[in-house]
Every structure is written in C-alpha cells, then in structure tokens.
Amino acid sequence: MEHTGLGRINGITRGVIWKQLLRFFFPILLGTMFQTLYNTADAIIVGNMLGKHALAAVGGGTATAINLIIGFFTGIASGATVIISQFYGAGDEENVHRAIHNAWALGLWGGLLISVLGFFTSVPLLVATKTPADILDLASRYMRIYFAGGFIVVMYNIGAGIFRAFGDSRRPLYFLIVGCLSNIGLDFLMIGVFKMGVDGAAWATVASQFISLALVMISLKRRTDCCKLVFRDIRFDAILLKNTLRIGFPSGLQAVLYTVSNLMIVTAINGFGTDTVAAWAAYSKIDTVFWMVCNAIGVTATTFVGQNYGALKITRAKKGVRWSFVIAFTATFIIEALMLLFSRTAYKLFVTDPEVIDIGVLIINVIAPFYFIYLFVEILSGAIRGTGKTLVATIFTVFGIVGLRTIWLLVVPHFYTSLSAIILCYPFTWVVCAVAFIIYYRFGHIYDDVTERPEFEESI
C-alpha cells in the first residue's frame, strides 16, 4: 500500500501506548454514555410521568427486540470501520476515500431496509417474546415509531464509525452531547407539554438522533482531506463491499444471535409478570454503566489493533490489547462496587414501587459481580476484529453464548423456577465464552499473516 501523510500524523500508530488508548477511549466512553442517555432519559421521564406500565413498554423486551434488527446492520457496518482503519493506518488515501463512501452507501440502503423490516415485524416480535397484554399496545406503538426512523440510527453509526476509524473519537462525542440534550428537552416537551405519552418519547428519540446525524454529515462534508464526504461519490465498490461483508457479516450475525439469546431470557422474565418486566427494564438502563465501558474499550481495541495491524506494528498492537485490560479492569471494579452499594438508590430514579425495586436489587446482586469476566470477550474479540478475522468470534458466540443459554433455559427451569435461576445463565455463559477467546487469542496465530515493520520502535 502507498504510505502518505496520514500515517505520519496518526497518533494511534505512534507515541506512548497507554496515553493514546486513553485519549481515544474516554471520548468513546463519554459518547457511549450520551448514546445510552437517549433511551435512559426516556425510561426515567416515562417511568416518573407515565408509570410502570409505560416504563415496561419502552424498556426491557422492547429494547432487546429493537437491538435484534439494529444490531445486525451495525455489526455489518463494523466491517467498514475495520477496513477504513487499516487503510488509514497504512496511509492509503485513495482507498480510505473509497472505503468511506462505500460505507455510506451500505448505511443508506441498509438503514432503509431496517425501517421497513422493523416497522412490520414489531408486533410479531413482541408477541413472540410473550410481552404482557397490558403493555403490548404501548410497546408496539413505541417500536413502530422508533423503526420509522431506524435508517437514521444506522446512518449515524456509520458516520461515527468513520470518525473513529481514523482515530477521531471526539467529534462523535460532541454530536452525541447535542443529540442527548435535544432528546431530554424533546421528551419533556412531547410528554410533559403535548401529552403525547409513549409516542412522544419515541418521536423525541428519532428527532434527536436526526440532529446527531446531520452534524456528522456536515462535519465530514467540510473536511478537506481524503476523508471528505462527497455525495456524488457515495456508491458501492464491489471489492470493498465484498470485504466489508466478509468482515462485518459475522459481526452482524453475532449481534443477532446474542440478541436472540437475550430475547429468550426476556421471554422467560416476562412470565414473572409486569413488576418483574418493569424491574428488568430499569435494570437494562442501570447496567448500561458497565456496558458503556465495555463497548468503549472494545471499539478502542478494534481501532488500535486495526490501525497498527495496517501499519505492520504488531508488537504495538499486542501491547495495546494488554493496556486495554488494565483500563477496563480498573473501571469495572469501580462500577461493580458502586452498583452493589447503591442499587436501591439507582432504582428509585426510575420507579417508586417497592416490589419493583426489590426485584431489581435482586437482579443486580446476581449479575453485577461477574461483569469483569465479560471484558475478556469484548477486548479480545475487538482485537480479533481489528485484524479482520471475525468468523471465529461469531462461532464462539454461537456456541458459547447462544447455544449454552438455550440449553440452560430449556433445562434449568424444570428444576429451579426462580428469577435468579433464569438470569444466572449470563455469568455462566460469559465464563465459557471468555475461556474460548483467551485460548484462541493466545494460540490462534491471528497476527501471523503480516510481518512486523523493521523500523518499529517499541513504546509503552
């Protein structure tokens, strides 16, 4: 590949590793936090203004069903991010430009397909997961409005992924802050002032995400380098599309299968009644504190490995993975401690019903102590994605997460019918999958298809 000015100015492939990781990690973490606040703000405002039935309708199984479709296309889009980061690390400006516009074409058509598919499958998904009858109408209305703007979500994720691929994690953060503040303001306007109920929460989310997307496109349009967005250049490139799907499809399939396993758990949880559904809906917002860190460090590992892999700096890529664990374990220890100590207080942000709060505290006490185990899955799978090898990660997810959870849910409830017995499948499958990833990363020779750059200077 041709090496140009990109490689010389790229901080991810140069400098002190842990500092570069933190510079990239914290904006992604904050960005993920504001991304999460879209739905969390909905949950807090809906729960307090409209009650536990409305809270159950916009969270829990509804959110998981949404992720089933959105997650698949987001996973495919991650293939474009990997390709762009490798070209960027190698300094190949021509292919960076082509890959960016191929990604936009994929996001545009994939997003439109999501809007249509999600709109017409909303009710069947909710029925299939045994959503309680008293919230089915509310949940279906929320999902249909959300999916009407589903292409906006996909297009924004494409744009944010493009920025992160070439090491800029700050601009997506700024755009998300604006979008999140807009979402909160629109929530109060549409729910509190216009009395639109759950529909208002959905429209507020769609409108605020459109604002974030507009800012992404304007920023890329104003660039003067190979990363500039040129509308007439948005088209599929046959070779890049093939490589994007080769890398991204396993990630998309992995996201779908993971979500399917979550839907199976949600189906089991729905059988415990509306109080448990509401508690799980609130928990799904509370535990995003951990998943924000987990997602941010996974994206960081993918981009760091991807760029250094493209730049043939393999030793630096490996050291970046080790430093990613140091950062992630430190943050997760703090999160676990705070969640276990203040779980009841956290639940009171969403709901005042004491029975719902008691159920929620039980959920946190069962799952939160095991969060650190999943870091092995997220970081190592991120590193593997950075090298372009995603098929193995998908296989591990299919058998280690989906397969074992299915077996668990088919067998365990026959012997133990408690809520704890159902949700213990999370830590159990995390352990199995983590062991598989550790073994493959250590002995799978994932870096052996490239040769270390001879002028490489190690930096910690």
C-alpha positions as CSV (number, residue, x, y, z in Angstrom):
1,M,0.0,0.0,0.0
2,E,1.1,3.6,-0.6
3,H,2.2,5.4,2.6
4,T,1.3,9.1,2.7
5,G,0.9,11.8,5.2
6,L,-1.9,10.0,7.0
7,G,0.5,7.6,8.7
8,R,2.9,10.3,9.7
9,I,0.3,12.3,11.6
10,N,-1.7,9.4,13.0
11,G,-1.3,9.3,16.8
12,I,-2.7,5.8,17.3
13,T,0.3,4.2,15.5
14,R,2.8,6.4,17.3
15,G,3.5,7.6,20.8
16,V,3.1,6.2,24.3
17,I,0.5,3.4,24.0
18,W,-1.5,3.8,27.2
19,K,-1.8,7.6,26.7
20,Q,-3.0,7.0,23.1
21,L,-5.5,4.4,24.3
22,L,-6.9,6.8,27.0
23,R,-7.2,9.7,24.5
24,F,-9.2,7.5,22.2
25,F,-11.1,5.6,25.0
26,F,-12.5,8.5,27.0
27,P,-14.3,10.3,24.2
28,I,-15.8,7.0,23.1
29,L,-16.9,6.2,26.7
30,L,-18.5,9.6,27.0
31,G,-20.0,9.3,23.6
32,T,-21.4,5.8,24.5
33,M,-22.7,7.4,27.7
34,F,-24.7,10.0,25.8
35,Q,-25.8,7.5,23.3
36,T,-27.2,5.4,26.2
37,L,-28.8,8.5,27.7
38,Y,-31.2,8.6,24.7
39,N,-33.1,5.6,26.0
40,T,-32.3,6.1,29.7
41,A,-33.8,9.6,29.6
42,D,-36.9,8.1,28.0
43,A,-37.0,5.5,30.8
44,I,-36.6,8.0,33.7
45,I,-39.1,10.5,32.3
46,V,-41.6,7.9,31.1
47,G,-41.3,5.9,34.4
48,N,-41.9,9.0,36.5
49,M,-44.5,10.8,34.3
50,L,-46.4,7.8,32.9
51,G,-45.9,4.9,35.4
52,K,-44.5,1.4,35.5
53,H,-46.6,0.1,32.6
54,A,-45.2,2.7,30.2
55,L,-41.7,2.0,31.6
56,A,-42.1,-1.7,30.9
57,A,-43.3,-0.8,27.4
58,V,-40.2,1.3,26.3
59,G,-37.6,-0.9,28.0
60,G,-36.7,-4.5,28.7
61,G,-38.0,-6.7,25.9
62,T,-38.9,-3.8,23.7
63,A,-35.3,-2.5,23.7
64,T,-34.0,-6.0,23.1
65,A,-36.3,-6.5,20.1
66,I,-35.1,-3.3,18.6
67,N,-31.5,-4.3,19.1
68,L,-32.2,-7.6,17.2
69,I,-32.6,-5.7,14.0
70,I,-30.5,-2.6,14.6
71,G,-27.6,-4.7,15.9
72,F,-27.4,-6.8,12.7
73,F,-26.7,-3.9,10.5
74,T,-24.5,-2.1,13.0
75,G,-22.4,-5.3,13.1
76,I,-22.1,-5.3,9.3
77,A,-21.1,-1.7,9.4
78,S,-18.3,-2.5,11.8
79,G,-16.7,-4.3,8.8
80,A,-16.4,-0.9,7.1
81,T,-14.8,0.6,10.2
82,V,-12.1,-2.1,10.3
83,I,-11.3,-1.7,6.6
84,I,-11.1,2.1,6.9
85,S,-8.9,1.9,10.0
86,Q,-6.5,-0.5,8.2
87,F,-6.2,1.7,5.1
88,Y,-5.8,4.8,7.3
89,G,-3.1,3.1,9.4
90,A,-1.3,2.2,6.2
91,G,-1.6,5.8,4.8
92,D,-3.5,4.7,1.7
93,E,-5.6,7.9,1.0
94,E,-7.3,6.7,-2.2
95,N,-8.7,3.6,-0.6
96,V,-9.6,5.5,2.6
97,H,-11.8,7.7,0.4
98,R,-13.3,4.8,-1.5
99,A,-14.0,2.8,1.7
100,I,-15.7,5.8,3.4
101,H,-18.2,6.2,0.5
102,N,-18.8,2.5,0.2
103,A,-19.7,2.6,3.9
104,W,-22.2,5.4,3.4
105,A,-23.8,3.5,0.5
106,L,-24.1,0.5,2.8
107,G,-25.6,2.5,5.6
108,L,-28.1,4.3,3.4
109,W,-29.6,1.1,1.8
110,G,-29.2,-1.0,5.0
111,G,-30.9,1.7,7.0
112,L,-33.9,2.0,4.7
113,L,-34.3,-1.8,4.8
114,I,-34.2,-1.6,8.7
115,S,-37.0,0.9,8.7
116,V,-39.3,-1.2,6.6
117,L,-38.4,-4.5,8.3
118,G,-38.6,-3.2,11.8
119,F,-42.0,-1.5,11.2
120,F,-43.7,-4.6,10.0
121,T,-42.1,-7.0,12.5
122,S,-42.7,-5.0,15.7
123,V,-45.9,-6.7,16.8
124,P,-44.8,-10.3,15.9
125,L,-41.5,-9.8,17.9
126,L,-43.4,-8.6,20.9
127,V,-45.9,-11.4,20.7
128,A,-43.2,-14.0,20.3
129,T,-41.4,-12.8,23.4
130,K,-44.7,-13.0,25.4
131,T,-44.9,-9.3,26.2
132,P,-47.6,-8.9,28.8
133,A,-51.0,-8.0,27.3
134,D,-51.4,-4.9,29.4
135,I,-48.4,-3.2,27.7
136,L,-48.5,-4.8,24.3
137,D,-50.2,-1.8,22.6
138,L,-47.9,0.8,24.2
139,A,-44.8,-1.3,23.3
140,S,-45.8,-1.8,19.7
141,R,-46.5,1.9,19.1
142,Y,-43.1,2.8,20.6
143,M,-41.3,0.3,18.4
144,R,-43.1,1.3,15.1
145,I,-42.2,4.9,15.6
146,Y,-38.6,4.1,16.5
147,F,-38.2,1.9,13.4
148,A,-39.8,4.6,11.2
149,G,-36.6,6.5,11.9
150,G,-34.4,3.4,12.0
151,F,-32.3,4.4,9.0
152,I,-31.2,7.5,10.9
153,V,-29.8,5.3,13.7
154,V,-27.8,3.2,11.1
155,M,-26.5,6.2,9.2
156,Y,-25.4,7.9,12.4
157,N,-23.5,4.8,13.5
158,I,-21.8,4.6,10.1
159,G,-20.7,8.2,10.4
160,A,-19.5,7.9,13.9
161,G,-17.6,4.7,12.9
162,I,-15.9,6.5,10.1
163,F,-14.6,9.2,12.5
164,R,-13.3,6.5,15.0
165,A,-11.7,4.5,12.2
166,F,-9.2,7.3,11.6
167,G,-8.7,8.0,15.3
168,D,-11.1,10.9,15.9
169,S,-13.4,9.9,18.8
170,R,-14.1,13.5,20.0
171,R,-16.3,14.7,17.2
172,P,-18.8,11.8,17.6
173,L,-18.9,12.8,21.4
174,Y,-19.8,16.4,20.6
175,F,-22.5,15.3,18.3
176,L,-24.0,12.9,20.8
177,I,-24.0,15.5,23.6
178,V,-26.1,17.8,21.3
179,G,-28.4,14.9,20.4
180,C,-28.8,13.8,24.0
181,L,-29.6,17.3,25.3
182,S,-32.1,17.6,22.4
183,N,-33.6,14.3,23.4
184,I,-34.2,15.3,27.0
185,G,-35.7,18.6,26.0
186,L,-38.0,17.0,23.4
187,D,-39.0,14.3,26.0
188,F,-40.2,17.0,28.4
189,L,-41.9,18.9,25.5
190,M,-43.7,15.9,23.9
191,I,-44.6,14.0,27.1
192,G,-45.0,16.8,29.6
193,V,-46.4,19.7,27.5
194,F,-48.0,18.0,24.5
195,K,-49.2,14.9,26.5
196,M,-48.1,12.5,23.7
197,G,-47.3,9.7,26.1
198,V,-45.1,6.8,24.9
199,D,-45.4,8.0,21.3
200,G,-43.8,11.3,22.4
201,A,-40.8,9.5,23.9
202,A,-40.3,7.6,20.6
203,W,-40.6,10.7,18.4
204,A,-38.2,12.6,20.7
205,T,-35.6,9.9,20.3
206,V,-35.9,9.8,16.5
207,A,-35.7,13.6,16.2
208,S,-32.7,13.9,18.4
209,Q,-30.8,11.2,16.5
210,F,-31.5,13.0,13.3
211,I,-29.8,16.1,14.8
212,S,-26.7,14.0,15.6
213,L,-26.6,12.5,12.1
214,A,-26.9,16.0,10.5
215,L,-23.9,17.2,12.5
216,V,-21.9,14.1,11.4
217,M,-22.6,14.7,7.8
218,I,-21.9,18.4,7.9
219,S,-18.5,17.8,9.7
220,L,-17.4,15.2,7.1
221,K,-18.6,17.4,4.3
222,R,-16.4,20.3,5.5
223,R,-13.2,18.2,5.6
224,T,-10.5,19.0,3.0
225,D,-8.6,15.7,3.0
226,C,-9.4,12.2,1.7
227,C,-12.0,11.8,4.4
228,K,-14.2,14.5,3.0
229,L,-17.8,13.4,2.3
230,V,-18.6,13.8,-1.4
231,F,-22.3,12.9,-2.1
232,R,-21.7,12.0,-5.8
233,D,-19.0,9.5,-4.7
234,I,-21.4,7.5,-2.5
235,R,-21.6,4.2,-4.2
236,F,-20.9,0.5,-3.7
237,D,-17.4,-0.6,-4.6
238,A,-17.6,-4.3,-5.4
239,I,-14.3,-5.3,-3.9
240,L,-14.7,-3.2,-0.7
241,L,-18.3,-4.3,-0.3
242,K,-17.2,-7.9,-0.5
243,N,-14.5,-7.3,2.1
244,T,-16.9,-5.3,4.3
245,L,-19.4,-8.1,4.3
246,R,-16.7,-10.7,4.8
247,I,-15.6,-8.9,8.0
248,G,-19.0,-7.4,9.0
249,F,-21.4,-10.2,8.4
250,P,-20.1,-12.5,11.1
251,S,-20.2,-9.5,13.5
252,G,-23.8,-8.7,12.5
253,L,-24.7,-12.4,12.8
254,Q,-23.0,-12.4,16.2
255,A,-25.1,-9.4,17.3
256,V,-28.3,-11.1,16.1
257,L,-27.6,-14.4,17.8
258,Y,-26.6,-12.6,21.0
259,T,-29.8,-10.6,21.0
260,V,-31.8,-13.8,20.2
261,S,-30.4,-15.3,23.4
262,N,-31.4,-12.2,25.3
263,L,-34.9,-12.4,23.8
264,M,-35.2,-15.9,25.1
265,I,-34.3,-14.7,28.6
266,V,-36.7,-11.8,28.2
267,T,-39.4,-14.2,27.3
268,A,-38.7,-16.2,30.5
269,I,-38.7,-13.0,32.5
270,N,-42.0,-11.8,31.0
271,G,-43.6,-14.9,32.5
272,F,-43.0,-13.4,36.0
273,G,-45.4,-10.5,35.5
274,T,-45.4,-6.8,34.9
275,D,-43.5,-5.9,38.1
276,T,-40.6,-8.1,37.0
277,V,-40.7,-6.7,33.5
278,A,-40.5,-3.2,34.9
279,A,-37.6,-4.1,37.1
280,W,-35.8,-5.7,34.2
281,A,-36.5,-2.6,32.1
282,A,-34.9,-0.4,34.7
283,Y,-32.0,-2.8,35.2
284,S,-31.3,-2.7,31.5
285,K,-30.8,1.0,31.9
286,I,-28.7,0.8,35.1
287,D,-26.3,-1.8,33.8
288,T,-25.5,0.3,30.8
289,V,-23.0,2.0,33.0
290,F,-20.9,-1.2,32.7
291,W,-21.7,-1.8,29.0
292,M,-20.7,1.7,28.1
293,V,-17.2,1.0,29.4
294,C,-17.2,-2.5,27.8
295,N,-18.3,-1.2,24.4
296,A,-15.9,1.7,24.5
297,I,-12.9,-0.4,25.3
298,G,-13.9,-2.9,22.6
299,V,-14.1,-0.2,20.0
300,T,-10.8,1.2,21.2
301,A,-9.1,-2.2,20.9
302,T,-10.6,-2.8,17.4
303,T,-9.4,0.6,16.1
304,F,-6.0,0.4,17.9
305,V,-5.3,-3.1,16.6
306,G,-6.7,-2.3,13.1
307,Q,-4.5,0.8,12.5
308,N,-1.4,-0.8,13.9
309,Y,-2.1,-4.0,12.0
310,G,-2.4,-2.0,8.8
311,A,0.8,-0.1,9.7
312,L,2.6,-3.5,10.4
313,K,3.2,-2.6,14.0
314,I,2.3,-5.9,15.5
315,T,4.1,-5.7,18.8
316,R,2.5,-2.3,19.4
317,A,-0.9,-3.9,18.7
318,K,-0.4,-6.6,21.2
319,K,0.8,-4.2,23.9
320,G,-2.3,-2.1,23.2
321,V,-4.5,-5.1,24.0
322,R,-2.7,-5.6,27.3
323,W,-3.2,-2.0,28.3
324,S,-6.8,-2.2,27.3
325,F,-7.3,-4.8,30.0
326,V,-5.6,-2.6,32.6
327,I,-8.0,0.3,31.8
328,A,-11.1,-1.9,31.6
329,F,-10.5,-3.9,34.8
330,T,-9.9,-0.6,36.8
331,A,-13.1,0.9,35.6
332,T,-15.2,-2.2,36.0
333,F,-14.1,-2.7,39.6
334,I,-15.3,0.8,40.5
335,I,-18.6,0.2,38.6
336,E,-19.3,-3.1,40.3
337,A,-18.7,-1.6,43.8
338,L,-21.0,1.3,43.2
339,M,-23.8,-0.8,41.7
340,L,-23.8,-3.2,44.6
341,L,-23.7,-0.4,47.2
342,F,-26.3,1.9,45.7
343,S,-28.6,-0.4,43.7
344,R,-31.7,0.6,45.6
345,T,-31.0,4.3,45.2
346,A,-30.4,3.8,41.4
347,Y,-33.8,2.1,41.0
348,K,-35.6,4.9,42.7
349,L,-34.6,7.1,39.7
350,F,-36.9,5.0,37.6
351,V,-39.8,3.8,39.8
352,T,-41.2,4.2,43.3
353,D,-43.0,0.8,43.5
354,P,-41.2,-1.1,46.4
355,E,-41.9,-4.5,44.9
356,V,-40.3,-3.5,41.6
357,I,-37.3,-2.1,43.4
358,D,-36.8,-5.3,45.5
359,I,-36.8,-7.4,42.3
360,G,-34.4,-5.0,40.7
361,V,-31.9,-5.2,43.6
362,L,-32.0,-9.0,43.4
363,I,-31.2,-8.8,39.7
364,I,-28.2,-6.6,40.3
365,N,-26.9,-8.7,43.1
366,V,-26.9,-11.8,40.9
367,I,-25.3,-10.4,37.8
368,A,-23.1,-7.4,38.6
369,P,-20.3,-9.3,40.5
370,F,-19.5,-11.1,37.3
371,Y,-19.1,-8.2,34.9
372,F,-15.3,-8.4,34.8
373,I,-15.5,-11.8,33.1
374,Y,-17.1,-10.4,30.0
375,L,-14.1,-8.0,29.5
376,F,-12.1,-10.9,28.1
377,V,-14.8,-11.5,25.5
378,E,-15.2,-7.8,24.5
379,I,-11.5,-6.8,24.3
380,L,-10.2,-10.0,22.7
381,S,-13.0,-10.1,20.1
382,G,-12.3,-6.4,19.4
383,A,-8.7,-7.2,18.8
384,I,-9.5,-10.1,16.6
385,R,-11.9,-7.9,14.6
386,G,-9.1,-5.4,14.2
387,T,-7.2,-8.0,12.2
388,G,-10.2,-8.7,10.0
389,K,-10.8,-12.2,11.4
390,T,-14.4,-12.2,12.6
391,L,-15.7,-15.6,11.8
392,V,-14.1,-17.3,14.8
393,A,-15.6,-14.7,17.1
394,T,-19.0,-15.5,15.7
395,I,-18.5,-19.2,16.1
396,F,-17.6,-18.7,19.8
397,T,-20.7,-16.6,20.3
398,V,-23.0,-19.1,18.6
399,F,-21.8,-22.0,20.8
400,G,-20.6,-20.3,23.9
401,I,-23.4,-17.8,24.4
402,V,-26.5,-18.7,22.3
403,G,-26.1,-22.5,22.4
404,L,-25.4,-22.7,26.1
405,R,-28.1,-20.2,27.0
406,T,-30.6,-22.2,25.0
407,I,-29.7,-25.3,26.8
408,W,-29.8,-23.5,30.2
409,L,-33.3,-22.1,29.5
410,L,-34.6,-25.5,28.4
411,V,-33.2,-27.4,31.3
412,V,-32.8,-25.3,34.4
413,P,-36.4,-24.0,34.7
414,H,-37.5,-27.7,35.1
415,F,-35.6,-27.9,38.3
416,Y,-35.5,-24.3,39.6
417,T,-38.2,-21.8,38.7
418,S,-36.9,-18.7,40.5
419,L,-35.8,-15.5,38.7
420,S,-32.3,-16.0,39.9
421,A,-32.1,-19.4,38.2
422,I,-33.0,-17.8,34.9
423,I,-30.6,-14.8,34.9
424,L,-27.6,-16.9,36.2
425,C,-27.2,-18.0,32.6
426,Y,-25.5,-14.7,32.0
427,P,-22.4,-15.2,34.1
428,F,-22.3,-18.9,33.2
429,T,-22.0,-18.3,29.5
430,W,-19.7,-15.4,29.9
431,V,-17.2,-17.7,31.7
432,V,-17.3,-20.3,28.9
433,C,-17.0,-17.8,26.1
434,A,-14.2,-15.9,27.8
435,V,-12.1,-19.1,28.1
436,A,-12.6,-19.8,24.4
437,F,-11.4,-16.3,23.4
438,I,-8.4,-16.4,25.7
439,I,-7.3,-19.7,24.2
440,Y,-7.8,-18.6,20.6
441,Y,-6.1,-15.2,21.1
442,R,-3.1,-16.9,22.8
443,F,-2.7,-19.8,20.4
444,G,-4.6,-18.9,17.2
445,H,-1.7,-17.0,15.4
446,I,-4.0,-14.1,14.5
447,Y,-1.1,-11.8,13.7
448,D,1.0,-14.3,11.7
449,D,-0.3,-13.3,8.2
450,V,1.7,-10.0,8.3
451,T,5.3,-9.2,9.0
452,E,6.5,-6.7,11.7
453,R,7.8,-3.4,10.3
454,P,11.6,-3.5,10.7
455,E,11.8,0.2,11.8
456,F,9.3,-0.4,14.6
457,E,10.2,1.4,17.8
458,E,8.5,0.0,20.9
459,S,6.8,2.5,23.2
460,I,4.8,1.8,26.3
